[in-house]
Amino acid sequence: MTGDGTAAILAVDNVTKSFGGLRAVDGCSLTVSEGSITGLIGPNGAGKTTLFNIVTGFLKPDSGRILFRDDRIDPLPPHQIFRQGVLRTFQIPRELKGMTVLENLMLVPPGQAGETVWNPWFFRSRVARQEEANFVKALEVLEFVELGHLRDEYAATLSGGQKKLLELARTLMCDARLILLDEPGAGVNRVLMKKLVADIERLRREIGITFFVIEHDMDLVAQLCDTVIVMSEGKTLAQGTLDEIKRDDRVLQAYLGGQYR
């Protein structure tokens, strides 16, 4: 349970991670409420992206635990965490540049029958049915993020904001329960930002997806996030609503620089 009595979909318990003599995450503990949009803020070098990499299995903690719906996931490899519904995007989009927008989505669903060498030869109908289902879902997702008109364009030709929408679309090709967004507002113009915010809010409201968001744009945090967690020097410094965070002298000194005084 979280501090407000709601169920925690994610719990980080006393996690540490060092790189040589640098302790990037230092006894960090926090919780994310199920069905929330939770912001993670802090100065550069606070350990935010490292923590995301630990949660999604790309890095292993030196100590501590990561719990997803009360089950420990930190010993698992990334693909198994992915299959449990924990997905992430990146600050710099990692689209497959030489493939079309549609193909970027078609590759995402795990366990596709066509990936096995013999299935396309001996189980063609099964492969065809699955590919058709993925095709239909991909078209629906692209319409949702309003990229349908770009389905046959190479992903490399998209604008920065469109690439962020494509990253979000890729997470929707699976049964995502928790999506970690690493600076979704970076490099996105205001028009596409409104679209991205609306999509995130709609996915939370209609499907019940939980979002955990690293973001430096405080206007975006204010617009989007229910709860804000502040990290500094690898630790959790504060957690609460943005109004509560803005009144915390520790946060003002460590990150916000007094802009809200």
C-alpha positions as CSV (number, residue, x, y, z in Angstrom):
1,M,0.0,0.0,0.0
2,T,1.1,3.6,-0.6
3,G,1.0,6.4,1.9
4,D,-2.5,7.5,0.8
5,G,-3.9,4.0,1.3
6,T,-4.1,3.0,-2.4
7,A,-2.6,-0.2,-3.8
8,A,1.0,0.1,-5.0
9,I,1.7,-1.3,-8.4
10,L,5.4,-0.6,-8.1
11,A,7.6,-0.6,-4.9
12,V,11.3,0.3,-4.9
13,D,12.7,-1.0,-1.6
14,N,16.1,0.4,-0.5
15,V,17.7,0.0,-3.9
16,T,21.4,0.9,-4.5
17,K,23.5,0.8,-7.6
18,S,27.1,1.8,-8.0
19,F,29.4,2.3,-11.0
20,G,32.9,2.1,-9.8
21,G,33.2,4.7,-7.1
22,L,30.0,6.5,-8.1
23,R,26.8,5.5,-6.3
24,A,24.1,6.5,-8.8
25,V,21.2,5.1,-6.7
26,D,21.7,5.2,-2.9
27,G,19.2,3.4,-0.8
28,C,16.2,4.6,-2.8
29,S,12.7,3.7,-1.7
30,L,9.4,4.8,-3.3
31,T,6.0,3.6,-4.3
32,V,3.8,4.2,-7.3
33,S,0.0,3.9,-6.9
34,E,-1.9,1.8,-9.3
35,G,-3.8,3.9,-11.8
36,S,-1.8,7.0,-11.1
37,I,0.4,9.3,-13.3
38,T,3.4,9.7,-11.0
39,G,6.2,12.2,-11.8
40,L,9.8,11.6,-11.0
41,I,11.8,14.8,-10.9
42,G,15.3,15.8,-9.7
43,P,18.5,17.5,-10.9
44,N,20.6,15.9,-13.6
45,G,22.6,13.0,-12.1
46,A,20.0,12.3,-9.4
47,G,19.7,8.7,-10.5
48,K,16.3,8.8,-12.2
49,T,17.2,7.1,-15.5
50,T,19.4,4.6,-13.7
51,L,16.4,3.7,-11.5
52,F,14.2,3.3,-14.6
53,N,16.9,0.9,-16.0
54,I,16.8,-1.1,-12.8
55,V,13.0,-1.3,-12.7
56,T,12.9,-2.6,-16.3
57,G,15.8,-5.1,-15.8
58,F,18.4,-3.5,-18.0
59,L,20.6,-3.0,-14.8
60,K,20.7,-5.2,-11.7
61,P,20.7,-3.5,-8.3
62,D,23.6,-4.0,-6.0
63,S,21.1,-4.4,-3.2
64,G,17.4,-3.8,-2.5
65,R,14.3,-5.1,-4.2
66,I,11.8,-4.1,-6.9
67,L,8.3,-5.3,-6.5
68,F,5.6,-5.2,-9.2
69,R,2.2,-6.0,-7.8
70,D,3.9,-7.5,-4.8
71,D,6.0,-9.9,-6.8
72,R,9.7,-9.4,-6.9
73,I,11.0,-8.6,-10.4
74,D,14.6,-7.4,-10.0
75,P,16.1,-10.8,-10.5
76,L,14.3,-11.2,-13.9
77,P,15.7,-10.4,-17.3
78,P,14.2,-7.5,-19.2
79,H,12.1,-9.7,-21.6
80,Q,10.4,-11.4,-18.6
81,I,9.7,-8.0,-17.0
82,F,8.3,-6.8,-20.3
83,R,5.9,-9.8,-20.5
84,Q,4.6,-8.9,-17.1
85,G,3.4,-5.6,-18.5
86,V,6.2,-3.2,-17.4
87,L,7.3,-1.2,-20.4
88,R,9.3,1.9,-21.0
89,T,10.2,4.6,-23.5
90,F,13.5,6.5,-23.7
91,Q,14.5,10.1,-23.6
92,I,16.0,9.7,-27.0
93,P,13.5,7.7,-29.1
94,R,14.8,4.3,-30.3
95,E,12.7,3.8,-33.3
96,L,13.8,1.3,-36.0
97,K,14.8,3.9,-38.5
98,G,14.9,1.7,-41.6
99,M,11.4,0.3,-41.0
100,T,8.0,2.0,-41.6
101,V,5.9,3.3,-38.7
102,L,3.6,0.3,-39.1
103,E,6.4,-2.2,-39.1
104,N,7.8,-0.6,-35.9
105,L,4.5,-1.6,-34.2
106,M,4.2,-5.0,-35.9
107,L,7.5,-6.2,-34.4
108,V,6.6,-5.5,-30.8
109,P,4.1,-8.2,-29.6
110,P,6.1,-11.0,-27.9
111,G,5.8,-14.7,-28.7
112,Q,4.9,-14.3,-32.4
113,A,4.5,-17.7,-34.1
114,G,6.4,-16.4,-37.2
115,E,9.5,-15.9,-35.2
116,T,10.1,-19.6,-35.0
117,V,11.9,-21.1,-38.0
118,W,9.5,-24.0,-38.7
119,N,6.2,-22.3,-38.1
120,P,6.0,-20.4,-41.3
121,W,6.5,-23.7,-43.2
122,F,4.2,-26.0,-41.2
123,F,1.7,-23.7,-39.5
124,R,1.1,-21.0,-42.1
125,S,-2.5,-20.4,-41.2
126,R,-1.6,-19.9,-37.5
127,V,1.1,-17.4,-38.5
128,A,-1.2,-15.6,-40.9
129,R,-4.0,-15.3,-38.3
130,Q,-1.6,-13.8,-35.8
131,E,0.0,-11.4,-38.2
132,E,-3.5,-10.2,-39.3
133,A,-4.5,-9.6,-35.7
134,N,-1.3,-7.7,-35.1
135,F,-1.9,-5.7,-38.3
136,V,-5.4,-4.7,-37.2
137,K,-4.2,-3.8,-33.7
138,A,-1.3,-1.7,-35.1
139,L,-3.7,0.3,-37.3
140,E,-6.0,0.9,-34.3
141,V,-3.1,2.1,-32.2
142,L,-1.8,4.4,-34.9
143,E,-5.2,5.9,-35.3
144,F,-5.3,6.4,-31.5
145,V,-2.1,8.4,-31.5
146,E,-3.0,10.1,-34.8
147,L,-0.1,8.7,-36.8
148,G,-2.3,6.6,-39.1
149,H,-1.6,8.8,-42.1
150,L,2.2,8.1,-41.6
151,R,1.9,4.3,-41.4
152,D,4.0,3.7,-44.5
153,E,6.6,6.4,-43.9
154,Y,10.0,5.4,-42.6
155,A,10.3,6.0,-38.9
156,A,13.5,8.0,-39.4
157,T,11.6,10.7,-41.3
158,L,9.3,11.5,-38.3
159,S,9.7,14.7,-36.3
160,G,10.9,14.5,-32.7
161,G,7.3,14.8,-31.3
162,Q,6.0,12.2,-33.7
163,K,8.8,9.8,-32.6
164,K,7.6,10.2,-29.0
165,L,4.1,9.4,-30.1
166,L,5.5,6.3,-31.9
167,E,7.3,5.2,-28.8
168,L,4.0,5.5,-26.8
169,A,2.2,3.6,-29.6
170,R,4.8,0.7,-29.4
171,T,4.0,0.3,-25.7
172,L,0.3,-0.1,-26.6
173,M,1.0,-3.1,-28.8
174,C,1.3,-5.2,-25.6
175,D,-0.8,-5.6,-22.5
176,A,1.0,-2.8,-20.6
177,R,0.1,-2.2,-17.0
178,L,2.9,0.1,-16.0
179,I,4.6,2.4,-18.6
180,L,7.8,4.3,-17.6
181,L,8.2,7.5,-19.7
182,D,11.7,9.0,-19.8
183,E,11.2,12.8,-20.5
184,P,8.3,12.5,-22.9
185,G,8.3,16.3,-23.3
186,A,11.9,16.7,-24.5
187,G,12.0,18.0,-28.0
188,V,8.3,18.0,-28.5
189,N,6.4,21.1,-29.8
190,R,3.4,22.4,-27.8
191,V,0.8,21.1,-30.3
192,L,2.1,17.5,-30.2
193,M,2.7,17.9,-26.4
194,K,-1.1,18.5,-25.9
195,K,-1.8,15.4,-28.0
196,L,0.7,13.3,-26.0
197,V,-0.8,14.5,-22.7
198,A,-4.3,13.8,-23.8
199,D,-3.3,10.3,-24.9
200,I,-1.6,9.5,-21.6
201,E,-4.6,10.8,-19.6
202,R,-7.1,8.8,-21.8
203,L,-5.0,5.6,-21.4
204,R,-5.0,6.0,-17.6
205,R,-8.7,6.8,-17.6
206,E,-10.1,4.2,-20.1
207,I,-7.7,1.3,-19.8
208,G,-6.2,1.8,-16.3
209,I,-2.6,2.0,-17.3
210,T,-0.3,3.4,-14.7
211,F,2.4,5.9,-15.7
212,F,5.7,6.7,-14.0
213,V,7.2,9.8,-15.7
214,I,10.7,11.4,-15.6
215,E,10.3,15.0,-16.6
216,H,12.1,18.3,-16.2
217,D,9.3,20.5,-17.6
218,M,7.5,21.6,-14.5
219,D,4.5,22.9,-16.4
220,L,4.0,19.5,-17.9
221,V,4.4,17.8,-14.5
222,A,1.8,20.2,-13.1
223,Q,-0.6,19.4,-15.9
224,L,-0.1,15.7,-15.9
225,C,0.9,14.2,-12.6
226,D,-1.2,13.3,-9.5
227,T,1.9,12.6,-7.4
228,V,5.5,13.8,-7.7
229,I,8.5,12.1,-6.3
230,V,11.8,14.0,-6.0
231,M,15.2,12.3,-6.2
232,S,18.5,13.9,-5.3
233,E,21.9,12.2,-5.0
234,G,20.4,8.8,-5.6
235,K,17.8,9.0,-2.8
236,T,14.1,9.9,-2.5
237,L,14.0,13.4,-1.1
238,A,10.2,14.0,-1.1
239,Q,6.9,12.6,-2.3
240,G,3.5,14.3,-2.5
241,T,1.4,16.6,-4.7
242,L,3.2,19.3,-6.7
243,D,1.8,21.9,-4.3
244,E,3.3,20.0,-1.4
245,I,6.6,19.6,-3.2
246,K,6.8,23.3,-4.0
247,R,6.6,24.2,-0.3
248,D,9.4,21.7,0.7
249,D,12.6,23.7,1.4
250,R,14.7,20.6,0.7
251,V,13.3,20.4,-2.8
252,L,13.7,24.1,-3.4
253,Q,17.3,23.9,-2.4
254,A,18.1,20.7,-4.3
255,Y,16.3,21.2,-7.5
256,L,13.7,23.9,-8.1
257,G,16.1,26.7,-7.3
258,G,13.5,28.9,-5.5
259,Q,11.4,29.5,-8.6
260,Y,8.2,28.8,-6.7
261,R,9.0,31.0,-3.7
